[in-house]
Structures are given as C-alpha cells and as structure tokens.
C-alpha cells in the first residue's frame, strides 16, 4: 500500500490482536522498518483469540511540512502471533496542509 499525506507526523490506526501480523514501512523512499502489530503486553496463549485492541502507532514525527509517501507491506508474522492479519482503520496525522 502506498499513501501520500501532507503531515509532520504519521502512523497507522490499527487493531492489535493475537492473530496480528507485521508491517514493513518506509517514508519517502527511506530505510524500511518493521512494526509488529501483536499487542506486546499480551503473552501468547493468555488472551482469547477474539480479543482486539485498538491502537495508534507513531512511525515518524518531526517531518517537514510537505507531502510524504508512506509505503506499507505485510511481512511474515512473529513467533508470538497466531496469524498474519493486518487491520488498518486509518492514519494519524498532524499539521496537515489546510
């Protein structure tokens, strides 16, 4: 997925769960990073599979006010997770161009 946003801060609004996967992301063609959407405070097997946690993840702050290209892709899940599901509900942005 590729999204262009005029912002100084960006991050996905996502649902974390025990079947959550990971995303690889980069901004403006820069270095690719990985974000694990599995809820880190939950030990595997301690929460029912139907439990979901809505979370905001900040990927970058302090960007210059300009259009930025965010690239996301799904990558293999971590050993903690029961799946590879990515549920994005939107994006958090700050100081968008009026």
Secondary structure, DSSP 8 states (H G I E B T S, - for coil): -EEEEEESEEEEEEEEETTB-EEEEEETT---EEEE-S-TTS-TTSS-TT-EEEEE---B-S--SEEEEEEEEEE---TT-S--B-EEEEEEEES---
